[in-house]
Structure formats: C-alpha cells, structure tokens
C-alpha cells in the first residue's frame, strides 16, 4: 500500500463552502469595518436603489456595493472619477467568489477633515458656554424691524421675504447682503453682525442661506461668525441649509430653524391666526359686556326695590329738617366768631395807637438834644486835657533834645560819611568836616 493510502482522507470543499469559509475569515478579522479612501469608477445605480462601483488608487482596485438604505442617506450623487472617503465592511461575494467592500457611509474626500474640524470647534465653544441654554434669549412676539443677513441673490432671501409678507406684512425687513460661501464670507458675515447689533435698529436678526455641501456651508462653521452671534446685543435666529444640516451658527444662535422659510414663520406670527384670535377676543368681550350689563341691571332693580321699601320722601324730609338746623347753628357760630374777632381787633387798634411813633418822637428829641450837649462838653474837656498833656510832653522832650543842647553853645561834628566825630584821633589832616550849631552848620577842613 502506498504512502497516500496511509494518510487520513483530506476534507473536500465545494466552491460555495470555500467562499463561505473565506467570507467568515474576513468578517472575523475585520468585524468593525474599515475607513478607505480612493477614486470611484464603474458607478452603477440600478432600479433597486443599490449602488455598485469600483474603488481604486494608482496600484489596485476593489469592487464595492452600497445597498439601498445606506445609499438613501447620501448627500451627493456618486460619479466616476470622484474622490471619496468611505466606511465599509470587508466581505466576499459568495456567488462569484469576488472580494468586495459593503459601504454604509460615503462622503467626498475632504469632508472628513472638515467634519473633524467641525466637531473640535463645537466641543471647544461648547466648553466655553457659547451653546448654554440659559443664555438663549426669547424672540420678540411682534418685531418691528428684522435684519436678514444673507446673499441678496440667493433663493433663501426670496423664501424669507415671501413667507414674511404672507404671514404678517407689518414688520419692516432689511436685507443685509453678504457672501455666504467662500473665503471672504466669514469676515463679511461677522462684520455685518457686529454692525447690525451696534446700530440699535433691529429687534431680531436672521442669518440664513440655502442648502449645499459641507464645504458650501462652511462659512457658518467659522469661529469668528460664532463669536459675533454670541456677542450680538439682540436675538439672532440661524437657518442654514436644509433640515438635516447643522452648523456652529445654529448652536450659538438664540433659535435654530430647519430652513429659511421655517425661520420666517418663527419670526412673525400668522396674520390669519391673529385675526382669528381677535375675533375670539371680540366675541368674548361682547359676551362679558352683556353679562355685566345684565348683572348691573339686576342690581339696579334690587336697589330700586329697597329704595321703594324705605319711603325715601320721609327720609328726605327728615334730612331737610336736620339740614336747616345745621344751617342755623352755622350762622350763629359764624356771627359769634365775627363778634369776637371784632372786639379783639378794637383792642389791638387801641394798643397800636398807644404805641404810635409820633407819641414817642418828642421824648426822643429831648433826650437826643441833652446827649448832644453832654457830648460837646465832654469833648471840650477831653481836648483841653490832651492839649495840656501834649505841652508838658513837648517841654520834657525839648529838655532832652540835642537841639536844646546846641542852643546852649554846644556843637556836633560830622565827618564826610556823616558819622559823629567823638575823638580827635578819628579825623586826619585834610579831612572835611561838618559842624552843626544851634542856628546852622559850618563846613571846615582840618589843617594841623
């Protein structure tokens, strides 16, 4: 017997079994799926709604499928040559034994990086409190002026103006034109928000644009726009893209609307609803007025019945008598008060006459004349005393005066510096001197 006959018989697989084994091995090895990036080719969309295509790079390619449920969530239409980022499960198509990827998510390449940047900015601004519910402000119920920050030529502004005009045409609407996509859009939107807020003209601002890709809406994911919305002094409504689109502006704004038209409906009340409310209030007011009139009529009837029961004529007569008695008492009280005031007035007039200035003027004149005479005598005596004292002091002063000494034959000698010469040694030969005598001066010069 040969060696082949000694070995155990091998397990023999069918093509189906082999493909199933390979499929299980692939799915077990990569159960969570993979992210893969490449270029689309051979894209096919049959009537079933599934999408079949090939994903390739410069060196290899792999067949792919995206079934109808996942394909219905696509926000773009896949075409040949498009570069995409895809999340898929690795598997095997058993019927043909072909290796393939089953995609459950696909986006244009580049949107993944934008999405990660979006999530990072959202987390950072959220941590700063820009999305906090307690800072959200309530919109005015009846805004007088609305500022719409959007493209002047886009479909969004037409939708907003149409809805506002249809619902309630009383609000004044200003379109504040800005670019809504591209590199120049974020600074323009932020600047317009600052200016509109600072103007004090508007009761509410609407930041809006129509739908588009993530790149198209990226201006509303800019940090400067988010901070401008947060810094606005008036409420801001954000309506960017379609209902499934969310931007950073939506989270910061005081209110987010799914579409521009929905934002317009939130900004102003419906005129027809207001008219119906007014009709209901008018009917309610008429009903309440009728009820109150009926209640007042019933109360009037009740008081009339009580009035009739109390014989008002008799009460009026008693009140008339009481009034007459009060009138007499008032007249008597007034007459007595007048008599007392007249007597008091006469006493005051007598006291005033006794104090008349003319009666006090003659004694005052006599007293003034006496004081004047006494003052003249006192002044004469004072002047005489002062004159005698002055003469005495003059004589005393003259007795000690140098002039009196000079008159007795003495002299005073002065040098050229007008200093008094007291010793002969103070004068040199040739010095000029001045001698003061009792009746004048003599100029001399020392000779020896």
Secondary structure, DSSP 4 states (H G I P E B T S, - for coil): --HHHHSPPPPPPPHHHHHHHHHHHHHHHTTT-EEEEEEEEEEE--TTS-EEEEEE-SS-EEEEEE-HHHHTT-SS---TT-EEEEEEEEEEETTTTEEEEEEEEEEETTHHHHHHHHHHHHHHHHHHTTT-GGGPPPPPTT-SEEEEEE-TTSHHHHHHHHHHHHH-TTSEEEEEE---SSTTHHHHHHHHHHHHHHH---SEEEEEE----TTTTGGGG-HHHHHHHHH-SSEEEEEESSTT---HHHHHSSEE-SSHHHHHHHHS--HHHHHHHHHHHHHHHHHHHHHHHHHHHHHHHHHHHHHHHTTHHHHHHHHHHHHHHHHHHHHHHHHHHHHHHHHHHHHHHHHHHHT-HHHHHHHHHHHHHHHHHHHHHHHHHHHHHHHHHHHHHHHHHHHT-HHHHHHTT--EEE-TTSPBP-SGGG--TT-EEEEEETTEEEEEE---
